Amino acid sequence: MTTVVCEQQQPSGAGRPVTQRLVHKSDAAEVLLTRWSRTAPDSFRVAACWPGDHPFYTAESGAYQPLLVSETIRQLFPLLCHAGYEVPDGHHLVWEEYGVDLAPETLRPGPALPELRVTCSDIARRRTHVAAMTMDVDLVRDGAVRARARSRFTIQAPAVYDRLRGDRTDTERAMAAAIPPPAPAPAEAVGRDRTEDVVLSPTERPDRWQLRVDTRHPKYFDHAVDHVPGMLLIEAARQAAQAVRHPAPVLPAGMETAFRRYVEFDAPCWIEAQPVEGDADAVRVVARQDDEVRFTADVRTVRTQAC
């Protein structure tokens, strides 16, 4: 059971409330942002809540999982598009690039009320609506910047998205076509406590895995989608980097990702990870499907006992 006490700890009236609709979440318990305010035409402050006992986002040690940072930042995209730039419901946010750097202190155990300070730039418009933007984010916890992120994404109207995706826009049919998830890698080898949260399946090669896409998982799939979510790919990159470093526990202190093409449900996706030559702390992760590179991530690791 997840305990959420953040609203009681935040000053009343500090910004406008965040709703499920604004962050594209079906489960109210998974809304990590609480209030937002505009501080300049293209700058914002957003309050967040990290529950202390979430079985998906906290490890048995009590430390937060790194994915919590990226999911908190991801929820900014729909929130500020809808609330800050009047992007209509039904528009699709499509990731192009995402980078994040975080300090180990970001994930330390204990109740957390992060604040996110956001600046939007390189804003492109199509007629009256925003069509693309870059967000720079500072995540502040306990009065200090603990993580920084930058993301570039496009915003596509339903008609444009339908043309791009063709007959794949039927989310229920797309998810029904997902291939059965293969057997998972050992949870401890990829930095997870629960087998059901593992997104990699081992192959005959130690540096190659099949992506496990379990569409029944309530956290990776909060609602129906027509392709593998970007957050699942980010977690796959982190798990692959951990597997390369196993048995040493490591933290993804930095990650630079590129979303090149959609990863589909109906074909195997292969995750390959190799240490970067000449950089003892870096791991290069590549996702391939149908012999095409769909996603890449450069993960910078640091050894830690916290995760």
WOMOKA-V61141 format. One line per field, one symbol per residue. psi: psi as a letter, one per 30 degrees, with the letter a starting at -180 (. if undefined). burial: b if it has 16 or more other ideal C-beta (glycine too) atoms within 10 Angstrom, else e. Layout:
# WOMOKA-V61141
psi->???
burial->???
This chain:
# WOMOKA-V61141
psi->kkkjgeeffkkkgilklkleefghkejffgjfkelllkflegklkkklkjkfhkfefklffflkkffeeeeeeefeeeefeeefghklkflkkjkekkkkkkkefeglllkkilkkjkkklhjkkjcflkfllkkkkkjkkhgkjflklkkklljkleeeeeeefbggfjeeeeefgkkkklkllkeffgglekeffkgkklafkfgklkkjjjffkfefiflklglkleeeeeeeeeeeeeeefkgkklkifkkjlkjelkklfgkkkkkkkkkkkfjffkkkkkkkkhgkkfklkjkkkkklgf.
burial->eeebebeeeeeeeebeebeeebbbbeeeebbbbbbbeeeeebebbbbbbbbbebebbbbeeebbbbbbbbbbbbbbbbbbbbbbeebeeebbbebeebbbbbbbebbeeeebbbebbbebeeeeeeeeebbbbbbebbbbbeeeebbbbbbbbbbbbeeebeeebeebbeeeebbeebeebbebbeeebbbbeeebbbbbbbeeeeebbbbbbbbebebbbbeebbbbbbbbbbbbbbbbbbbbbbeebbbbbbbbbbbeebbbbeeebbbbbebeeeeeebbbbbbbbeeeebbbbbbbbeeeebb
